[in-house]
């Protein structure tokens, strides 16, 4: 198959060759169950899992025992939010988030709202930013959690995590952040954060594996397990561990940590070049601020074009999306762009271009030419 140029790295990334090489022995040769404590097959698997845990902890400035493996970020998000809700039981509970969160967070919060929780979804401005004064004033005596993502998957906007953490600490409220898009693209440290979700396939690791950081030795409570049956992962998440994928996740975290600066500068330069070329087209608008955003994402609206036609024609030669991969089949405009006040027709005619570590300048030049040709033809 002749694949198009890939610029949808916020949806998923290819496994690095080093990641695949690290995983392969654990499918066939070192195939033991990490919970088998009585023989070398189990010991080998357990050692590999613990090494991966160390690599992931190092990437975010955590301790090894604070990393809990899950099947992905969505499960980690469910464990964090539902687990805290279950901990407080019949108490009156209030959770704060915002309108531009990933659907995994929004839908999980709505599920506990149906069970009695009170939810505040903070509005955002035209750049996707929340008002920190409004955040703090929304805290109630029975607020249990602030759940705000580190970086937005559609626009790249970066929330002021340090300031949010201080607000949470001041009011003794759990602060949970979805750091799926930030990991590997920003320096991350869990200081002041109580829980943090990660995903393997967004940092050039395998799909189907993620992690939840859970702060240790703190007076605020930990989540109640949502999957029981054996007490694995310190009782937070039962089930036989996916050793090959965990090994791959750990290797991806190790590589992300070691090559961060070089990749950050290269990708930022390519992103700026892409935007400069596409924004020369009449009727285009960048759906974010110029600063305080991820360096690999451009979300651009194309005025006067039907969104479905634009996406269909572009994807013949460039793999891009209109927003989150989880909602890409929906004809509705992005909930993120809608919350930012962007007109529904313009939001539907918006494209997210996300660049990765293997993207080249030649590919970016080709994409600029393709976009200009497609837009000119559709207009």
Buried (B, 14 or more C-beta within 10 A) or exposed (E): EEEBBBBBBBBBBBBBEBBBEBBBBBEEEBEBBBBBEEEEBBBBBBEBBBBBBBBBBBBBEBBBEBBBBBBBBBBBBBBBBBBBBBBBEEEEBBBBBBBBBBBBBBBBBEBBBEEEBBBBBBEBEEBBBBBBEEBBEBBBEEBBBBBBBBBBBBBBBBBBBEEBBBBBBEBEBBBBBBBBBBBBBBEBEBEBBBBBBBBBBBBBBBBBBBBBBBBEEEEBEBBBBBBEEEEBBBEBBBBEBBBBBBBBBBBBBBBBBEBBEEBBEBBBBBBBBBBEBBEEBEEBBBBBBEEBBBBBBBBBBBBEBEBEEBBEBBBEBBBBBBBBEBBBEEEEBBBBBBBBEBEEBBBBBBBBBBBBBEBEEEBBEBBBEBBBEBBEEBE
